[in-house]
Amino acid sequence: MSVLLERETLAADLLAQAIKATFERRGMAVPAELPVGLTDEFAHVRSADQAAAPEMQ
């Protein structure tokens, strides 16, 4: 998500609506906290490091 937002011009409110709609279509609750996979930290860690770090899973 971080990389997408860095490279593209997106309206934050439109993106939030799209994410919410995706969760609703899947019958899932929108998480109260940002999932680890959508954080800046996760986006900037190498793939091999992500697989090795339990807190990143």
Secondary structure, 3 states (H helix, E strand, C coil): CHHHHHHCCCCHHHHHHHHHHHHHHCCCCCCCCCCHHHCHHHHCCCHHHHHHCHHHC
